[in-house]
Amino acid sequence: MLDYFIKRFFLNKGYLKNCTFAFLFICILKILFMNIHNKMASAVLRVFVGLVFISSAVLKYISIDIFDLYVFEHNLFSISVTETLTRLLITAECVIGIMLILNVYARVFYYSAVFLLAGFTIYLFLLSYFFDVDITNCHCFGKVIVMSRTESIIKNCILLFCLVFVSPKFYVFKKWENWLAIGLGIVAFATFMIINTPNYLYTMVHREKIQIDVPMYKSALQNSGKEKEFTDGKQIICLYSASCKYCKRAAAKLHLIMKNNQLPENKIKTVFWSGNPDTTIYNFYSEQKISLPEYTTFRVDTFLSITDGSMPIILFSDNGTIVHRANYITLNEKDVVRFLK
């Protein structure tokens, strides 16, 4: 009956001219009309998909700073809103994964998993057309497992295919499930917000005083021969170590703030300590896919005396006068935009 239906309404009318696509379409229809839901297979695949969701959440959270910057690069939200939304997404993935494994509230979380996978698959298809972002890693599993856009689409399709064989009918609702779902969601979100607090919340609680030796900084800048370039108008002066991971993240964060707000990149200047070869400094920026800005170097002992060993330090310089200081955590998008505009 099904074969007749397919031949009568599809193959004969030319809707599927390509034989390969016709064969795949027939297979899909047959799968949908077959009784494919086996209780054991459903349980195994449900647990498998749940474990993948939990792994995705945990691995994203391990490198949450990088994931924050990846989402911020889309230029849809401010950095503060982005830091909250990324933790909400990680919470959703984690809760969906746990609920699928426990077979609790199965119908709701089954369709939540399908919706999330389908939504991200569509997003990946459209990514290069609507967003100017790095597509070498989609950050599905953070920076631990690097997956390209194509690999991520294939992964999502495999998970969706697994969910075809998972049936919510092997599930009986229990009265306490509502409270468990709500409680788990609240606890998970609170945990992700507390363990690695968004920078905007951290700065509300901890008022950090960023100290530098200003006279020594001005003296070192004069001796470097770059005083005019570094004191002409409003400048963002970044004191970095080429081997510091937080300096690299600060450079990426500042670059995205400038890019998303259409601020001139030539307003950024950098200071490294001497002894770093030019290739090391070049690699510092090329790893972040950032153009090399104008920079100078200070002697190591002078650099460490100025910063007291703290890095990165970002100085807001108005004609050579330091009007504001920040580090990676306290570097705020609003402060940068307000200062340069």
C-alpha positions in Angstrom: 0.0 0.0 0.0 2.8 2.4 1.0 4.8 1.5 -2.1 1.8 2.2 -4.3 1.2 5.5 -2.6 4.9 6.6 -3.2 4.9 5.5 -6.8 1.5 7.0 -7.6 2.0 10.4 -6.1 5.7 11.1 -6.1 7.8 9.1 -8.6 5.3 9.3 -11.4 4.6 13.0 -11.1 8.2 14.0 -11.2 8.5 15.4 -7.7 11.6 13.4 -7.0 13.5 13.2 -10.2 16.9 12.4 -8.7 17.0 8.6 -8.0 19.2 9.0 -4.9 16.8 11.5 -3.2 13.9 9.3 -4.2 15.5 6.3 -2.5 16.2 8.3 0.7 12.7 9.7 0.7 11.2 6.2 0.4 13.4 5.0 3.3 12.3 7.8 5.5 8.6 7.3 4.8 8.9 3.6 5.4 10.6 4.3 8.7 7.9 6.7 9.8 5.1 4.1 8.9 6.9 1.2 10.6 6.6 0.3 14.2 10.1 1.3 15.1 9.7 2.0 18.8 11.4 -0.8 20.8 11.4 -0.3 24.5 15.1 -1.4 25.0 16.3 0.6 22.0 14.3 3.6 23.1 15.9 3.5 26.6 19.5 3.1 25.3 19.2 5.8 22.7 17.5 8.1 25.2 20.3 7.8 27.6 22.9 8.2 24.9 21.3 11.5 23.7 21.0 12.6 27.3 24.8 12.0 27.9 25.7 14.0 24.8 23.6 16.9 26.0 25.2 16.8 29.4 28.7 16.5 27.9 28.0 19.5 25.6 26.9 21.6 28.6 29.9 20.7 30.8 32.5 21.2 28.0 31.0 24.5 27.1 31.1 25.6 30.7 34.8 24.5 31.2 35.7 27.2 28.5 32.8 29.6 29.3 34.9 32.7 28.7 35.7 31.6 25.1 32.0 30.6 24.6 30.9 34.0 25.8 33.1 35.7 23.3 31.9 33.4 20.5 28.3 34.3 21.1 29.1 38.0 21.6 30.8 37.9 18.2 27.3 37.6 16.6 26.6 41.2 17.6 23.1 40.4 18.8 23.4 41.3 22.5 25.7 43.3 24.8 28.5 41.4 26.5 26.5 41.5 29.8 23.3 40.0 28.3 25.5 37.4 26.4 27.1 36.2 29.6 23.7 35.5 31.0 22.2 33.8 27.9 25.2 31.5 27.5 24.6 30.2 31.1 20.9 29.8 30.4 21.7 27.7 27.3 24.1 25.6 29.2 21.5 25.1 31.9 18.9 24.1 29.3 21.3 21.5 27.8 22.2 20.1 31.2 18.6 19.8 32.4 17.4 18.3 29.2 20.2 15.7 29.4 19.5 14.8 33.0 15.7 14.5 32.4 16.2 12.3 29.3 18.5 9.9 31.3 16.1 9.8 34.2 13.0 9.5 31.9 11.3 12.2 33.9 8.9 14.6 32.2 9.8 12.6 29.1 7.4 14.1 26.6 8.4 17.7 27.4 12.1 17.2 27.4 12.0 14.8 24.4 10.4 17.6 22.3 12.7 20.2 23.9 15.7 18.1 22.7 14.2 17.8 19.2 13.5 21.6 19.1 17.0 22.5 20.3 18.8 20.2 17.8 16.6 21.3 14.9 17.0 25.0 15.8 20.8 24.8 16.0 21.0 22.8 12.8 19.0 25.6 11.0 21.3 28.1 12.7 24.4 26.3 11.4 23.1 26.2 7.9 22.4 30.0 7.9 25.5 31.0 10.0 27.8 32.0 7.2 25.1 34.0 5.4 24.0 36.2 8.3 26.9 36.4 10.8 30.5 37.4 10.4 31.9 34.9 12.9 34.7 32.3 13.0 33.2 29.0 11.7 36.3 26.8 12.4 34.7 25.8 15.7 31.0 26.0 16.4 31.7 25.5 20.2 29.2 22.7 20.5 31.7 21.1 22.9 33.6 24.2 23.9 37.2 24.3 22.9 37.8 20.7 24.2 36.4 19.1 21.0 36.7 21.3 18.0 34.0 20.7 15.5 33.4 22.6 12.2 30.0 23.7 11.0 29.6 20.7 8.8 30.7 18.3 11.5 28.2 19.9 13.9 25.4 19.6 11.4 26.2 15.9 10.9 26.3 15.4 14.7 22.9 17.1 15.2 21.4 14.9 12.4 22.7 11.8 14.0 21.1 12.8 17.3 17.8 13.7 15.7 17.9 10.3 13.9 18.5 8.6 17.3 15.5 10.5 18.7 13.3 9.0 16.0 13.7 5.7 17.8 13.0 7.1 21.2 9.3 7.1 22.2 7.8 9.1 25.1 5.1 6.4 25.3 7.4 4.3 27.5 6.9 6.8 30.3 4.4 7.2 33.1 3.9 10.7 34.6 4.5 11.1 38.4 3.1 13.9 40.5 6.5 15.0 41.8 8.0 15.6 38.4 6.9 19.2 38.1 8.8 20.1 41.3 11.8 18.1 40.2 12.0 19.9 36.8 11.6 23.4 38.3 14.0 22.7 41.2 16.6 21.2 38.9 16.4 24.1 36.5 16.8 26.7 39.3 19.6 24.9 41.0 21.5 24.3 37.8 21.2 27.9 36.6 22.2 29.2 40.0 25.2 26.9 40.1 26.4 27.9 36.7 26.0 31.6 37.6 27.9 31.2 40.9 30.8 28.9 40.0 31.8 31.1 37.1 30.1 34.4 37.7 29.4 36.7 34.8 31.9 39.6 34.8 29.2 42.2 35.2 27.9 40.5 38.4 31.5 39.9 39.7 32.3 43.6 39.4 29.1 44.5 41.4 30.3 42.4 44.3 34.1 42.9 44.1 35.3 46.5 43.6 38.8 45.8 42.4 41.4 48.5 42.6 43.8 48.3 39.7 47.0 49.9 40.6 49.8 51.0 38.3 52.8 53.2 38.8 51.8 56.1 36.6 55.0 58.1 36.8 57.1 55.0 35.9 54.7 54.2 33.0 55.0 57.7 31.6 58.8 57.6 31.9 59.0 54.2 30.2 56.7 55.4 27.4 59.0 58.4 26.8 62.0 56.1 26.7 60.3 53.8 24.2 60.1 56.5 21.6 56.4 56.0 21.2 55.1 58.8 23.5 53.5 60.8 20.8 51.6 57.9 19.2 50.4 56.7 22.6 49.3 60.0 24.0 47.6 61.5 20.9 43.9 62.0 21.8 41.9 59.1 23.3 43.6 55.8 23.3 43.1 52.3 24.8 46.5 51.2 26.1 46.8 47.5 26.8 49.6 46.1 28.9 49.9 42.4 27.9 52.1 39.4 28.4 52.4 37.4 25.2 52.1 34.1 27.1 49.1 35.1 29.4 45.8 33.4 28.4 43.7 36.2 30.1 45.6 38.8 28.0 44.7 36.9 24.9 41.0 36.8 26.0 41.1 40.5 26.8 42.5 41.2 23.4 39.7 39.2 21.8 37.1 40.8 24.0 38.3 44.3 23.2 38.5 43.5 19.5 34.9 42.4 19.5 33.7 45.4 21.4 35.4 47.7 18.8 34.1 45.6 15.9 30.5 45.4 17.2 30.3 49.1 17.9 32.2 50.2 14.8 34.9 51.9 16.7 38.3 52.6 15.0 40.8 49.8 15.8 43.7 52.3 15.5 42.6 53.6 18.9 44.1 50.5 20.5 47.8 50.4 21.4 49.6 47.6 23.2 52.7 47.3 25.5 54.6 44.1 25.9 57.7 43.5 27.9 61.0 43.3 26.0 62.5 40.0 25.1 59.4 38.9 23.1 60.4 38.3 19.5 58.2 40.1 16.9 56.9 36.6 15.8 55.7 35.9 19.3 53.7 39.1 19.4 52.4 38.5 15.9 51.2 35.0 16.9 49.6 36.5 20.1 47.2 38.4 17.8 47.0 35.9 14.8 45.7 33.2 17.2 42.8 35.5 17.9 42.4 36.4 14.2 43.1 40.0 15.1 45.2 42.5 13.0 48.4 43.5 14.7 48.0 46.9 16.3 50.7 49.4 17.0 52.8 48.3 20.0 55.9 49.0 22.0 57.9 47.2 24.6 59.2 48.0 28.1 62.0 46.3 29.9 60.8 43.3 31.9 61.7 44.8 35.3 60.1 48.1 34.4 56.9 46.4 33.0 56.4 44.3 36.2 57.1 47.3 38.4 54.4 49.3 36.6 51.8 46.6 36.7 52.9 45.0 40.0 52.8 41.7 38.2 49.1 42.0 37.3 48.0 41.3 33.7 46.2 42.3 31.6 45.8 45.9 32.5 43.9 48.2 30.1 44.4 52.0 30.4 42.0 54.6 29.1 44.3 57.4 28.1 43.0 60.9 27.2 45.9 62.9 25.7 48.3 61.0 28.0 46.2 61.3 31.1 45.0 57.9 32.6 41.3 58.5 33.3 40.2 54.8 33.8 41.8 51.4 34.4 40.4 47.9 33.8 41.5 44.3 33.6 39.9 41.3 31.8 37.0 41.0 34.2 36.2 44.7 34.6 36.6 45.6 30.9 33.2 46.9 30.2 31.6 47.4 26.7 29.7 50.6 27.9 32.9 52.1 29.3 34.8 51.6 26.0 32.0 53.0 23.9 31.4 55.9 26.1 35.1 56.8 26.2 35.8 56.5 22.5 32.5 58.0 21.2 
